[in-house]
Amino acid sequence: MRPHWAMHELGLDYRTRMVAPRSGELQTPEFRTLNPREKVPLLQDGDLVLCESAAIVNYLADRYGPDSGLIPTVGSSERALYDQWCFLIMMELDAHTLYVIRKHGDLAAVYGEAPAAIAAAKEGFSKQVLGVESEIEARGPWLLGSTFTGADILLETCLAWAGRVGIKIGPTLDDYLARAQRRPAYQAASSLNYSINPDGSPRA
């Protein structure tokens, strides 16, 4: 979702190949040549092969939208704040909490059940997101103030994910989520990104 959304924000033409994570396609020699870690998303741009959704968002914004506002100028104080938000979102909200819930919830057959870990992860997400909420209340409507950036792409996807696993967020973040989802680029990316089922079949 994140790379698709960034490309639509930047008005880029691109081709997409939808790959279901647990379809077996990630273990093929063809895919493992591109990413031996067997993970999606994966971007091919000329000779560049790039993985990790946040890295892809930042690359696209730097390479194709330096004047778009989607990413601040390298070396600026705004860029330092942008990087801070990206690292916090990807570590504290995505990897340390939401993905723990996914591993021991949806993927418990693979990683094992761990109810205590899930409970701690939900508590950790709720605590960390309070700081995000207060920043938006103070600076809003977006993380860096008046300009929508790639950090907002990362945050929206985490907030939406939290909702799907039953984590409640406050009205400020509810409004933020609705505001982000009204963006035409979000709607175009969402329509494409959620067009297949987890097994790789087309979604009705």
VOGU-3710 file (C-alpha; in Angstrom, 3 decimals, decimal comma):
1> mrphwamhel> 0,000/0,000/0,000  2,714/2,477/0,981  4,703/2,444/-2,304  1,502/2,455/-4,370  0,248/5,475/-2,453  3,544/7,353/-2,862  3,560/6,731/-6,600  0,030/8,074/-6,938  0,891/11,135/-4,846  3,774/11,777/-7,261
11> gldyrtrmva> 1,720/11,085/-10,382  4,091/8,368/-11,588  3,297/5,834/-14,288  4,283/2,346/-13,225  3,535/-1,298/-13,749  2,550/-3,523/-10,866  2,715/-7,239/-10,251  0,644/-8,380/-7,314  2,275/-11,151/-5,297  0,545/-12,803/-2,359
21> prsgelqtpe> 3,039/-13,219/0,528  2,133/-16,812/1,323  1,394/-18,045/-2,194  4,811/-19,690/-2,678  5,834/-17,177/-5,336  8,251/-15,453/-2,955  10,229/-18,694/-2,684  10,774/-19,085/-6,431  14,309/-18,671/-7,839  13,044/-15,736/-9,925
31> frtlnprekv> 11,906/-13,769/-6,902  14,756/-14,827/-4,607  17,207/-13,435/-7,171  15,569/-10,051/-6,609  15,120/-10,391/-2,846  16,686/-13,391/-1,111  14,835/-12,343/2,076  11,598/-13,404/0,322  9,652/-10,269/1,260  7,372/-7,759/-0,433
41> pllqdgdlvl> 7,068/-4,971/-1,409  9,839/-4,760/-3,963  10,548/-1,884/-6,337  12,456/-2,197/-9,610  13,495/1,150/-11,076  16,003/0,638/-13,857  18,924/-1,254/-12,348  17,834/-0,466/-8,803  16,076/-3,172/-6,792  14,768/-1,798/-3,498
51> cesaaivnyl> 12,852/-3,427/-0,667  11,267/-2,177/2,580  8,195/0,004/2,186  9,517/3,067/4,044  12,764/3,022/2,046  10,762/2,818/-1,185  8,533/5,742/-0,192  11,536/7,893/0,665  13,436/6,939/-2,497  10,479/7,742/-4,734
61> adrygpdsgl> 9,929/11,103/-3,046  13,627/12,055/-3,222  14,088/10,810/-6,786  10,853/11,897/-8,432  9,306/14,525/-6,160  11,950/16,741/-4,535  9,676/19,748/-5,075  6,417/17,945/-4,361  6,494/18,456/-0,598  6,272/14,717/-0,065
71> iptvgssera> 9,733/14,748/1,531  11,717/17,646/3,006  15,116/18,723/1,666  18,098/16,675/2,836  19,998/18,486/5,577  17,071/20,647/6,670  15,603/20,647/10,155  12,326/19,547/8,588  14,079/16,507/7,121  15,475/15,634/10,547
81> lydqwcflim> 11,963/15,745/12,008  10,658/13,755/9,048  13,292/11,044/9,618  12,471/10,991/13,321  8,810/10,293/12,556  9,625/7,646/9,970  11,903/5,756/12,361  9,422/5,992/15,236  6,518/4,814/13,107  8,398/1,892/11,587
91> meldahtlyv> 9,961/0,748/14,864  7,579/1,597/17,696  4,268/1,304/15,851  4,978/-1,182/13,070  7,735/-3,606/14,055  7,617/-3,600/17,868  3,856/-3,659/18,294  1,663/-4,262/15,242  3,878/-6,931/13,720  4,137/-8,731/17,059
101> irkhgdlaav> 0,331/-8,863/17,080  0,295/-10,187/13,532  2,951/-12,833/14,201  1,230/-14,264/17,254  -2,336/-13,633/16,089  -2,969/-14,110/12,348  0,273/-16,084/11,920  0,173/-18,036/15,177  0,342/-21,307/13,254  3,791/-20,242/12,037
111> ygeapaaiaa> 5,186/-18,293/15,009  3,219/-19,721/17,921  0,583/-18,279/20,194  1,727/-15,648/22,694  -1,238/-13,914/24,365  0,978/-11,981/26,774  3,082/-10,634/23,923  -0,041/-9,522/22,070  -1,423/-7,770/25,145  1,898/-6,003/25,773
121> akegfskqvl> 2,131/-4,980/22,122  -1,346/-3,450/22,162  -0,504/-1,553/25,332  2,765/-0,387/23,823  1,074/0,860/20,658  -1,530/2,781/22,639  1,194/4,438/24,724  3,400/5,419/21,800  0,541/6,728/19,692  -0,385/9,246/22,404
131> gveseiearg> 2,744/11,211/21,521  1,776/11,158/17,876  -1,709/12,371/18,739  -0,428/15,297/20,808  1,924/16,359/17,996  -0,888/16,411/15,445  -3,072/18,369/17,847  -0,286/20,929/18,280  1,048/21,138/14,726  -1,521/19,478/12,403
141> pwllgstftg> -3,250/18,702/10,223  -0,279/16,465/9,265  2,779/15,223/11,136  4,973/18,061/9,868  2,257/20,704/9,960  0,447/21,907/6,871  2,233/19,656/4,361  1,342/16,022/3,734  4,518/13,905/3,550  5,669/10,329/3,219
151> adilletcla> 5,667/10,078/7,009  1,884/10,477/6,869  1,699/7,555/4,449  3,513/5,416/7,008  1,373/6,643/9,886  -1,990/6,165/8,168  -1,175/2,575/7,292  -0,244/1,839/10,921  -3,356/3,513/12,310  -5,575/1,609/9,875
161> wagrvgikig> -3,789/-1,621/10,793  -4,332/-0,892/14,488  -8,050/-0,546/13,860  -8,139/-3,930/12,161  -6,664/-5,594/15,253  -9,012/-3,872/17,656  -6,815/-1,064/18,997  -8,835/2,078/19,618  -7,451/5,522/18,807  -8,728/8,907/19,935
171> ptlddylara> -10,864/11,365/17,970  -7,852/13,405/16,825  -6,353/10,362/15,125  -9,744/9,230/13,853  -10,058/12,598/12,111  -6,489/12,331/10,841  -7,202/8,881/9,422  -10,347/10,072/7,643  -8,488/13,098/6,264  -5,704/10,932/4,850
181> qrrpayqaas> -8,152/8,456/3,335  -9,965/11,224/1,482  -6,871/11,944/-0,598  -7,362/10,881/-4,237  -3,943/9,196/-4,275  -4,894/7,100/-1,246  -8,136/6,028/-2,872  -6,419/5,080/-6,137  -3,720/3,102/-4,327  -6,226/1,405/-2,041
191> slnysinpdg> -8,324/0,279/-4,986  -5,297/-1,366/-6,575  -3,535/-2,675/-3,485  -6,558/-4,447/-2,030  -7,648/-6,035/-5,323  -6,378/-9,541/-4,454  -6,981/-11,958/-1,620  -4,149/-13,309/0,572  -4,043/-16,479/-1,546  -3,434/-14,455/-4,710
201> spra> -6,926/-14,789/-6,203  -8,808/-11,699/-7,430  -11,008/-10,069/-4,847  -14,666/-9,725/-5,865
//
